[in-house]
Amino acid sequence: MADAKTILIGKSETKFEELTLKLANRHGLVTGATGTGKTVTLQKLAEGFSANGVPVFTADIKGDLSGVAAMGNALPPFVNRAKEIGVEYRAEQYPVVFWDLFGEQGHPIRTTVAEMGPLLLARLMELNETQEGVLNILFRYADEHGLLLLDLKDLRAMLAELGNNKELQAELQATYGNVSSASVGAIQRQLLVLENQGGANFFGEPALELADFMRTDEDGRGHINILAADKLMKSPRLYATFLLWMLSELFEQLPEVGDPEKPRLVFFFDEAHLLFDNAPAALIDAIEQVVRLIRSKGVGVYFVTQNPLDVPDKVGAQLGNRVQHALRAFTPREQKAVKAAAETFRPNPKFRTAEVITNLGVGEALVSVLEGKGAPSMVERTLVAPPGGRVGPITPQERAALMRESPFRNKYTETADRESAFEMLAAKAEAAARAAQGGGLFDNVLGGLFGGSAPAPAPTGRGRAAPRPQPSMAEKIATSAARSVANTVGRQIGTAIVRGVLGSLLGERR
């Protein structure tokens, strides 16, 4: 039976199968075909960690995991499974905090563009190497000039500056390399795609404090942080990049703790194949490094996916605790997956692992966990224990009530918009416009926009215009930004006029 240092997974023929908390930061893998019980196993593990004071973060792909926040119900299948295993079924309710990148089914999660960084942002926007290089130059330039990149409008303003200012492009080329308008344009188009997928909701302030994921309640139970991902899964690239960003931030922010008695946080990465699909080798190497090193920060990472082949070998080699539900073997790829899964377990002479994998029932799994000095246990066919919380989703009313009681109900609700690159570029443009010839520059831009003519240069004593001094970098930025602002104003006014005319015409026809 599980004690304070282990988590009960289930029971095999001869013994209870338990996950040792001291070895839980050696990571794990939960796999199996659809409908075989992966989600219930995930819930059981999350409850076990919470009960032992370990906070958990997990995505909720279908909404089923939300039931862990409600008191379990002693349904006959759960009571009978508990008796079959030899334990007493106990209904429980666990402390849950709901999160949602879109702010609809949980507290909003935000980060800044600067914190995301050019590498993950390039991955998110599917940029090629050249475009990623331009993005790196943009970030470096913003850092050196104190231009804060907080949200997507800051990034768009910087891209507009790089794309329109030929003098700035030439100056950057001399220092960092070529910045072509074509590359900038391609990044702008991908940025539009990201915005259309709802990515703008993710960037901004107040940014998420990862310490808020690592809290316990008054009874010492770890919070189970659930990310509502049913809508997010429509943008799989955003989902995968967000979770990778979170894992990277944990790695960077947390101090080294070695091998603690229990993890500081356990991170479940559901639908893990989305992280690795079409990922370049450099990114997989980075993921493997983070997974390998983050255990010394006290963080356990558990990948959840249908096919064990979804996880690259170099990452899978770091996953010591394994729960394998049933797999199908109808196609050559499925047969290969069964063979690969069987070969990852320490053999049991009582049965052939590959045969058992295809014959497991719902709620059954092959289990192998680390024990002793970190060696994997012999694989055992196991009946998974029933979770204590409700199995299935909670109602919208229950979710709303839990949100009102959340300790973060006021912290992340309102969006902050402090001065950043967008405002700083606009302010410089306005200041330069007013200062240049007593406002002449601004008049020139707006005059050109509305059909006016630019004032003639003041003549010198010899009857010809005096040469203008070469503008500084700040003036170049300001001039370009002023043109951009003016063009935007013109487009908005033009659009408003057209919409007004069309609205009147449609109104008359009605």
ZAMARGU-4260 file (C-alpha; in steps of 0.2 Angstrom, whole numbers, plus 5000, padded with zeros to 4 digits):
<rodrens>
0) 5000/5000/5000 | 5006/5017/4996 | 5013/5027/5011 | 5019/5045/5013 | 5034/5043/5001
5) 5025/5034/4987 | 5010/5036/4975 | 4999/5021/4972 | 4997/5018/4954 | 4988/5001/4955
10) 4991/4982/4959 | 4999/4968/4949 | 4997/4950/4953 | 5009/4950/4968 | 5011/4968/4974
15) 5006/4986/4974 | 5014/4996/4960 | 5019/5013/4967 | 5029/5028/4961 | 5043/5033/4973
20) 5042/5052/4976 | 5061/5054/4978 | 5063/5047/4960 | 5048/5056/4953 | 5059/5070/4946
25) 5067/5057/4934 | 5052/5060/4923 | 5040/5048/4915 | 5029/5043/4900 | 5011/5038/4899
30) 5005/5031/4882 | 4991/5021/4875 | 4978/5022/4861 | 4962/5033/4863 | 4950/5026/4876
35) 4962/5015/4885 | 4962/5025/4901 | 4977/5037/4899 | 4967/5052/4906 | 4961/5043/4921
40) 4979/5037/4925 | 4985/5055/4923 | 4971/5061/4935 | 4977/5047/4947 | 4995/5053/4947
45) 4990/5071/4948 | 4980/5067/4964 | 4994/5057/4971 | 5006/5071/4969 | 4994/5084/4976
50) 4990/5074/4991 | 5009/5073/4995 | 5011/5092/4994 | 5018/5092/4976 | 5010/5105/4964
55) 5005/5099/4947 | 5003/5108/4930 | 4993/5099/4917 | 4984/5103/4901 | 4966/5098/4900
60) 4963/5093/4881 | 4945/5088/4882 | 4939/5095/4899 | 4939/5079/4908 | 4952/5083/4920
65) 4942/5097/4928 | 4932/5084/4938 | 4947/5083/4950 | 4941/5099/4958 | 4924/5091/4963
70) 4921/5078/4976 | 4922/5060/4968 | 4906/5049/4967 | 4906/5031/4972 | 4901/5024/4956
75) 4900/5005/4955 | 4915/5003/4943 | 4926/5013/4954 | 4921/5004/4970 | 4923/4987/4962
80) 4940/4991/4955 | 4946/4997/4973 | 4940/4981/4980 | 4948/4971/4967 | 4964/4980/4970
85) 4962/4978/4989 | 4960/4996/4994 | 4945/5006/5001 | 4938/5018/4989 | 4938/5036/4996
90) 4930/5051/4987 | 4941/5066/4988 | 4941/5084/4981 | 4958/5093/4977 | 4963/5111/4976
95) 4963/5116/4958 | 4967/5132/4949 | 4961/5135/4931 | 4971/5144/4918 | 4967/5148/4900
100) 4977/5157/4887 | 4961/5165/4881 | 4955/5170/4898 | 4938/5161/4896 | 4939/5146/4906
105) 4952/5151/4918 | 4964/5165/4923 | 4973/5172/4909 | 4991/5167/4906 | 5003/5180/4898
110) 5021/5182/4894 | 5030/5196/4885 | 5038/5195/4868 | 5055/5198/4876 | 5053/5183/4888
115) 5047/5172/4874 | 5063/5176/4865 | 5067/5175/4846 | 5070/5156/4846 | 5053/5151/4852
120) 5045/5165/4843 | 5053/5159/4827 | 5047/5141/4830 | 5029/5148/4834 | 5028/5158/4818
125) 5037/5144/4808 | 5051/5155/4801 | 5065/5149/4791 | 5083/5152/4796 | 5085/5168/4787
130) 5069/5175/4795 | 5074/5169/4812 | 5091/5178/4809 | 5081/5195/4806 | 5071/5192/4821
135) 5087/5190/4832 | 5094/5206/4825 | 5077/5215/4829 | 5078/5208/4847 | 5097/5214/4849
140) 5093/5231/4842 | 5078/5233/4854 | 5089/5228/4869 | 5103/5240/4864 | 5091/5255/4862
145) 5080/5251/4877 | 5064/5247/4867 | 5053/5235/4877 | 5045/5221/4867 | 5030/5217/4878
150) 5016/5213/4866 | 5013/5210/4848 | 5010/5228/4843 | 5027/5232/4850 | 5034/5218/4838
155) 5024/5225/4824 | 5030/5242/4826 | 5048/5236/4826 | 5045/5226/4811 | 5037/5241/4802
160) 5053/5251/4806 | 5065/5238/4800 | 5055/5236/4784 | 5052/5254/4779 | 5068/5263/4785
165) 5082/5260/4772 | 5095/5270/4781 | 5092/5259/4797 | 5093/5243/4786 | 5110/5249/4779
170) 5116/5253/4797 | 5111/5236/4804 | 5118/5227/4789 | 5135/5234/4793 | 5134/5228/4811
175) 5124/5212/4811 | 5120/5207/4793 | 5108/5209/4779 | 5090/5214/4784 | 5080/5213/4769
180) 5062/5220/4766 | 5057/5203/4760 | 5061/5194/4776 | 5053/5207/4786 | 5037/5206/4776
185) 5037/5187/4778 | 5039/5189/4797 | 5024/5202/4796 | 5013/5190/4787 | 5017/5176/4799
190) 5014/5188/4814 | 4996/5191/4806 | 4993/5172/4806 | 4998/5171/4824 | 4986/5185/4829
195) 4972/5177/4819 | 4975/5161/4829 | 4973/5171/4846 | 4991/5173/4849 | 4989/5191/4854
200) 4980/5185/4870 | 4996/5177/4876 | 5008/5192/4875 | 5007/5206/4887 | 5006/5210/4905
205) 5004/5206/4919 | 5016/5192/4914 | 5013/5175/4923 | 5024/5172/4939 | 5029/5154/4938
210) 5029/5154/4957 | 5010/5154/4957 | 5011/5137/4949 | 5020/5130/4964 | 5009/5134/4979
215) 5000/5123/4992 | 4984/5125/5001 | 4981/5127/5020 | 4981/5108/5021 | 4998/5106/5013
220) 4991/5099/4997 | 4999/5104/4981 | 4988/5115/4969 | 4983/5106/4953 | 4985/5119/4939
225) 4974/5114/4925 | 4976/5123/4908 | 4960/5123/4898 | 4966/5117/4881 | 4951/5112/4871
230) 4951/5129/4861 | 4970/5130/4862 | 4971/5114/4853 | 4964/5122/4837 | 4981/5131/4837
235) 4993/5117/4840 | 5009/5126/4837 | 5004/5139/4850 | 5000/5125/4862 | 5016/5116/4860
240) 5027/5132/4860 | 5018/5139/4876 | 5022/5123/4886 | 5040/5123/4879 | 5042/5141/4885
245) 5035/5136/4902 | 5047/5122/4904 | 5061/5133/4898 | 5057/5147/4911 | 5056/5134/4925
250) 5073/5128/4920 | 5080/5146/4920 | 5072/5153/4935 | 5073/5138/4948 | 5088/5135/4958
255) 5098/5119/4959 | 5091/5107/4973 | 5099/5091/4967 | 5087/5076/4971 | 5075/5081/4984
260) 5063/5070/4994 | 5049/5075/4982 | 5048/5086/4967 | 5044/5104/4968 | 5033/5103/4953
265) 5027/5090/4941 | 5023/5095/4924 | 5012/5084/4913 | 5014/5087/4894 | 4998/5080/4886
270) 4997/5077/4867 | 5016/5077/4867 | 5018/5073/4849 | 5014/5091/4845 | 5030/5097/4853
275) 5040/5086/4841 | 5031/5086/4825 | 5042/5094/4811 | 5054/5100/4825 | 5071/5104/4818
280) 5086/5094/4826 | 5092/5109/4835 | 5076/5111/4844 | 5075/5093/4849 | 5092/5094/4856
285) 5087/5109/4866 | 5072/5100/4873 | 5083/5084/4877 | 5095/5096/4887 | 5081/5104/4897
290) 5073/5088/4901 | 5089/5080/4906 | 5095/5095/4917 | 5078/5101/4924 | 5077/5086/4936
295) 5091/5094/4947 | 5079/5109/4949 | 5066/5097/4957 | 5054/5097/4942 | 5047/5081/4935
300) 5041/5080/4917 | 5029/5067/4911 | 5024/5066/4893 | 5007/5059/4888 | 5004/5053/4871
305) 4996/5039/4861 | 5011/5032/4852 | 5028/5030/4861 | 5036/5033/4844 | 5030/5051/4846
310) 5044/5055/4858 | 5062/5055/4850 | 5074/5042/4857 | 5086/5055/4865 | 5071/5062/4875
315) 5063/5045/4879 | 5079/5040/4886 | 5077/5052/4900 | 5060/5045/4905 | 5062/5033/4919
320) 5044/5030/4925 | 5033/5022/4912 | 5014/5018/4911 | 5009/5009/4895 | 4991/5007/4891
325) 4984/4996/4877 | 4991/4999/4859 | 4983/4993/4843 | 4993/4984/4830 | 4983/4985/4814
330) 4996/4994/4803 | 5015/4992/4801 | 5018/5009/4810 | 5007/5003/4825 | 5016/4986/4825
335) 5032/4995/4825 | 5026/5006/4840 | 5021/4990/4850 | 5038/4983/4847 | 5047/4999/4852
340) 5036/5000/4868 | 5040/4983/4873 | 5058/4985/4871 | 5059/5000/4883 | 5053/4989/4898
345) 5064/4978/4909 | 5057/4961/4903 | 5046/4950/4914 | 5049/4931/4912 | 5031/4928/4916
350) 5024/4935/4899 | 5029/4942/4882 | 5027/4961/4884 | 5023/4964/4866 | 5008/4952/4866
355) 5001/4959/4882 | 5002/4977/4876 | 4989/4973/4863 | 4978/4963/4875 | 4976/4976/4889
360) 4959/4980/4894 | 4953/4998/4899 | 4960/5003/4915 | 4975/4991/4913 | 4993/4995/4910
365) 5010/4989/4910 | 5020/4998/4923 | 5038/5000/4927 | 5045/5013/4939 | 5062/5018/4946
370) 5066/5010/4962 | 5081/5008/4974 | 5096/5018/4966 | 5086/5022/4951 | 5085/5006/4942
375) 5069/5002/4933 | 5058/4989/4940 | 5052/4973/4931 | 5037/4977/4920 | 5021/4971/4928
380) 5003/4970/4921 | 4993/4982/4933 | 4975/4986/4937 | 4976/5005/4939 | 4968/5012/4955
385) 4952/5023/4953 | 4955/5042/4956 | 4946/5050/4971 | 4940/5065/4962 | 4926/5066/4950
390) 4929/5057/4933 | 4923/5068/4920 | 4921/5087/4918 | 4913/5099/4930 | 4899/5111/4925
395) 4902/5129/4920 | 4893/5134/4936 | 4905/5124/4947 | 4920/5131/4937 | 4914/5149/4939
400) 4912/5146/4958 | 4930/5139/4959 | 4936/5154/4949 | 4928/5166/4962 | 4937/5158/4976
405) 4954/5157/4967 | 4969/5166/4976 | 4972/5173/4958 | 4955/5180/4954 | 4961/5198/4954
410) 4979/5196/4950 | 4979/5192/4931 | 4961/5198/4926 | 4965/5216/4920 | 4978/5219/4906
415) 4992/5231/4909 | 4999/5242/4895 | 5014/5251/4900 | 5026/5261/4889 | 5035/5250/4877
420) 5042/5250/4860 | 5026/5255/4851 | 5023/5270/4862 | 5042/5275/4863 | 5043/5275/4844
425) 5027/5285/4842 | 5033/5297/4855 | 5050/5300/4847 | 5041/5302/4830 | 5030/5315/4838
430) 5044/5324/4847 | 5055/5325/4831 | 5040/5330/4820 | 5036/5345/4832 | 5055/5350/4834
435) 5059/5349/4815 | 5057/5366/4808 | 5044/5371/4820 | 5033/5357/4816 | 5037/5357/4798
440) 5041/5338/4797 | 5024/5333/4804 | 5015/5346/4793 | 5025/5338/4778 | 5019/5321/4782
445) 5001/5325/4785 | 5001/5338/4771 | 5006/5324/4759 | 4993/5313/4766 | 4979/5325/4763
450) 4985/5332/4747 | 4995/5347/4753 | 5012/5352/4747 | 5028/5353/4757 | 5034/5370/4762
455) 5049/5376/4751 | 5066/5376/4760 | 5072/5393/4766 | 5084/5401/4754 | 5101/5406/4759
460) 5109/5423/4755 | 5114/5416/4738 | 5097/5412/4733 | 5098/5393/4735 | 5093/5381/4749
465) 5105/5378/4763 | 5110/5359/4765 | 5101/5350/4779 | 5112/5341/4792 | 5112/5322/4792
470) 5099/5315/4803 | 5104/5305/4818 | 5098/5287/4821 | 5085/5293/4833 | 5079/5305/4820
475) 5079/5292/4806 | 5068/5281/4818 | 5056/5296/4822 | 5054/5300/4804 | 5050/5283/4798
480) 5038/5281/4813 | 5030/5297/4809 | 5027/5291/4791 | 5020/5275/4798 | 5008/5283/4810
485) 5002/5295/4796 | 4999/5280/4784 | 4990/5271/4798 | 4979/5287/4802 | 4976/5288/4783
490) 4970/5270/4781 | 4959/5272/4797 | 4951/5288/4791 | 4949/5280/4773 | 4941/5264/4780
495) 4930/5274/4791 | 4924/5285/4776 | 4921/5269/4766 | 4912/5260/4780 | 4901/5276/4783
500) 4896/5277/4764 | 4892/5259/4763 | 4883/5259/4779 | 4872/5274/4773 | 4869/5265/4756
505) 4864/5249/4764 | 4853/5258/4776 | 4844/5267/4762 | 4841/5250/4753 | 4833/5243/4769
</rodrens>
